[in-house]
Amino acid sequence: MRLVRQLVAVAAVAFIGGQGVTAAKGEPWLQLAIGIPAAVLAVFVYRWVVGRTERRPVTELALEGAPAALGRGTLIGVALFGAVIVNLFTSGYYEVDGLHPVTGAVGLLGFMAAAAVTEELVFRGVLFRVTEEHTGTWIALLLTGTLFGLSHLLNPNASVWGAAAIAVEAGGMLTAAYVATRSLWLPIGLHFGWNFAASGIFSTEVSGNDTPPGLLDSSMSGPSPLTGGDFGPEGSVYSVLFGVLTTIAFMWLARRRGHVVPRGGRADRAGTTATLPR
């Protein structure tokens, strides 16, 4: 029931915020005005429902250090997607023809903020965290990463390969970012930075979704394994490669900090592992 209550509370905010942002399509400033408050509301709802159902301080969303962690995550996300685009550009598959008005990026800022926050709260904050208590870190990472990938099959222009790529590059990477820090702020920033770079800066599809143009007036063509085809660059082998390398780096850091939980164990607030009573 704890899992159900947390999922219902966060999913309700995600649904309402998503409907509001979608309804404001074509009105970028209104999308921003809806998306940012929806993201903030989701954080407060998560803190309230988890604190109430688990009767503990919600340390994974502690406000102390949140801006710095969000900033680091955003920079990492933008840099990683930028590396994907650089590889496509140097291969002749991505071209820039000019600039679009900045208003498109403004709307995408609100849209991607709401999406990143609510998806991280659901998948890493609730599903992974609760699953990890019963299965340990590695199995929970595999299960929730796969579920995260499968959820993208509902998107327009979705494909089995695209969902598999998301499961590996995003499901693994974002979960590893949480495990390494035991905080949701870094994966939220990483998720937002990646998605906003894809849409708001480089004007590419995001997980099969055709978004309004961002800052760059760009075009992309070439073999689907490299460009991702209709699914967008997240279906590119470059994205999978960078996602896997980042996952390895975060999991190495998590292991070094003692954050990797064996089956039947838990991570305490100091980051060490302890065996749960059976």
C-alpha positions in Angstrom: 0.0 0.0 0.0 2.9 2.3 0.6 4.0 1.9 -3.0 0.5 2.4 -4.3 -0.1 5.6 -2.3 3.2 7.1 -3.4 2.6 6.2 -7.0 -0.9 7.5 -7.1 0.0 10.8 -5.5 3.0 11.5 -7.8 1.2 10.2 -10.9 -1.8 12.4 -10.3 0.4 15.5 -10.3 2.2 14.2 -13.3 -1.0 13.7 -15.2 -2.5 17.0 -14.3 0.7 18.9 -15.1 1.2 16.9 -18.4 -2.4 17.7 -19.5 -1.9 21.4 -18.7 1.4 21.7 -20.6 -0.1 19.8 -23.6 -3.1 22.0 -23.6 -0.9 25.0 -23.8 0.8 23.7 -26.9 1.7 26.6 -29.2 1.8 29.0 -26.2 5.4 28.8 -25.0 5.2 31.3 -22.2 2.0 29.6 -20.9 3.8 26.2 -21.1 6.6 27.6 -19.0 4.1 29.1 -16.5 2.4 25.7 -16.1 5.5 23.3 -16.4 7.7 24.9 -13.7 4.9 25.0 -11.0 3.9 21.5 -11.9 7.5 20.3 -11.3 7.7 22.2 -8.0 4.3 20.8 -6.9 5.4 17.2 -7.7 8.5 17.6 -5.5 6.4 18.8 -2.5 3.8 16.1 -3.1 6.5 13.4 -3.1 8.1 14.8 0.1 4.7 14.9 1.8 3.5 11.4 0.8 6.8 9.6 1.4 7.3 11.3 4.7 3.7 10.4 5.7 3.8 6.8 4.6 7.4 6.0 5.7 7.6 8.2 8.7 11.1 9.4 8.0 13.0 12.5 6.8 12.9 12.5 2.9 16.6 12.7 2.5 16.6 11.8 -1.2 14.9 15.2 -1.8 16.7 17.2 0.9 16.6 20.9 0.0 20.2 21.5 1.2 22.5 21.3 -1.8 19.6 20.9 -4.3 20.5 23.8 -6.6 24.1 22.6 -6.9 23.1 19.0 -7.6 20.5 20.1 -10.2 23.1 22.3 -11.9 25.7 19.6 -12.1 23.1 17.1 -13.4 21.9 19.6 -16.0 25.4 20.3 -17.2 26.2 16.6 -17.5 23.0 15.9 -19.4 23.6 18.8 -21.9 27.3 17.7 -22.3 26.3 14.1 -23.0 23.7 14.9 -25.6 26.0 17.4 -27.1 28.6 14.7 -27.5 26.1 12.6 -29.4 25.3 15.6 -31.7 29.0 16.3 -32.2 29.5 12.8 -33.5 26.5 13.1 -35.8 27.7 16.5 -37.0 31.2 15.4 -37.8 29.8 12.4 -39.7 27.7 14.7 -41.8 24.4 13.4 -40.5 23.4 16.6 -38.5 23.3 20.0 -40.1 22.5 23.5 -38.8 20.9 26.0 -41.1 20.3 28.9 -38.7 18.5 29.9 -35.6 14.8 29.7 -34.5 13.1 32.3 -32.3 13.9 31.7 -28.6 10.3 31.4 -27.7 10.2 27.7 -28.8 13.0 26.9 -26.3 11.1 28.8 -23.6 8.1 26.5 -23.9 10.2 23.4 -24.0 11.9 24.5 -20.8 8.7 24.2 -19.0 7.6 21.0 -20.7 10.9 19.2 -20.1 11.2 20.4 -16.5 7.8 18.9 -15.6 8.6 15.7 -17.5 12.0 15.2 -15.9 10.8 15.8 -12.4 7.7 13.6 -12.5 9.4 10.8 -14.3 12.3 10.7 -11.9 10.0 10.8 -8.9 8.0 7.9 -10.2 10.8 5.7 -11.6 13.7 6.4 -9.3 12.0 7.9 -6.3 9.3 5.3 -5.9 9.7 2.3 -8.1 13.5 1.8 -7.9 13.8 2.8 -4.3 11.1 0.5 -3.0 12.1 -2.4 -5.3 15.8 -2.1 -4.2 14.7 -2.7 -0.6 13.6 -6.3 -1.6 15.9 -7.2 -4.5 19.1 -5.2 -4.0 20.6 -2.5 -6.3 21.5 -4.5 -9.4 18.2 -6.4 -9.9 16.2 -3.2 -9.1 18.2 -1.3 -11.7 17.6 -4.0 -14.3 13.8 -4.2 -13.6 13.0 -0.5 -13.3 15.3 0.4 -16.2 13.5 -2.1 -18.4 10.1 -0.8 -17.3 11.3 2.8 -18.0 12.2 1.7 -21.6 9.0 -0.1 -22.1 7.0 2.9 -21.0 8.4 4.8 -24.1 6.7 2.3 -26.4 3.6 4.4 -25.9 5.3 7.4 -27.6 4.7 8.4 -31.2 7.2 6.9 -33.6 8.2 4.4 -30.9 10.1 1.2 -31.8 11.3 -1.8 -29.9 14.9 -0.7 -30.5 14.2 2.8 -29.3 12.6 1.4 -26.1 15.6 -0.9 -25.6 18.0 2.0 -26.1 16.1 4.1 -23.5 16.2 1.2 -21.0 20.0 1.0 -21.3 21.1 4.6 -21.8 18.6 6.3 -19.6 17.1 3.7 -17.3 20.6 2.6 -16.4 22.3 6.0 -16.3 19.6 7.8 -14.3 19.3 5.1 -11.8 23.1 4.9 -11.4 23.2 8.6 -10.8 20.7 8.2 -8.0 22.6 5.2 -6.5 25.9 7.1 -6.6 24.4 10.1 -4.7 21.4 8.7 -2.9 19.7 11.9 -4.0 17.1 12.5 -6.7 18.4 16.0 -7.6 21.3 14.8 -9.7 19.2 12.4 -11.9 16.5 15.1 -12.2 19.0 17.6 -13.5 20.6 15.0 -15.8 17.2 14.0 -17.2 16.2 17.6 -17.8 19.6 18.6 -19.3 19.5 15.7 -21.7 15.9 16.3 -22.8 16.2 20.0 -23.1 19.4 19.7 -25.1 17.7 17.3 -27.5 14.6 19.5 -28.0 15.3 23.1 -26.8 18.9 23.4 -28.1 19.4 21.0 -31.0 15.8 20.7 -32.2 15.7 16.9 -32.5 12.9 14.4 -31.6 12.8 13.3 -28.0 12.0 9.5 -27.6 9.9 9.6 -30.8 8.0 12.8 -29.9 8.0 15.5 -32.5 8.6 18.6 -30.3 8.4 22.3 -31.4 11.7 23.6 -32.8 14.3 24.8 -30.3 17.1 27.2 -30.7 18.8 25.7 -33.8 17.2 25.3 -37.2 18.6 21.9 -37.9 18.1 18.8 -40.0 19.3 15.2 -39.7 19.6 12.3 -42.1 21.6 9.2 -42.4 21.5 5.5 -41.3 19.1 4.8 -38.5 21.6 3.0 -36.3 23.5 6.2 -36.0 20.8 8.9 -36.2 18.1 6.9 -34.4 15.7 7.4 -37.3 12.2 8.6 -36.5 12.8 7.9 -32.8 15.5 10.6 -32.7 19.1 10.5 -31.5 18.1 8.6 -28.3 17.9 5.6 -30.6 21.5 6.2 -31.8 24.3 3.8 -30.9 26.2 6.9 -29.9 23.6 7.6 -27.2 23.7 4.0 -26.0 27.5 4.1 -25.9 27.7 7.3 -23.9 24.8 6.2 -21.6 26.6 2.9 -20.8 29.9 4.6 -20.1 28.2 7.1 -17.8 26.3 4.3 -16.0 29.6 2.5 -15.4 31.2 5.6 -14.0 28.3 6.3 -11.6 28.1 2.7 -10.5 31.9 2.7 -9.9 31.4 5.8 -7.7 28.4 4.2 -6.0 30.4 1.1 -5.1 33.3 3.2 -3.9 30.9 5.1 -1.6 29.3 1.9 -0.3 25.9 2.7 -1.9 25.4 -0.6 -3.8 22.9 -2.6 -1.8 23.0 -6.4 -1.8 19.8 -8.4 -1.8 18.3 -8.2 1.6 20.3 -5.0 2.5 19.7 -1.3 2.6 21.7 1.9 2.3 21.7 4.0 5.4 22.0 7.8 5.3 25.7 7.6 5.7 26.0 5.6 2.5 27.1 2.3 4.0 25.2 -0.9 3.6 23.6 -2.9 6.3 21.7 -6.2 6.4 18.0 -6.0 6.8 16.4 -8.4 9.3 14.6 -11.3 7.5 
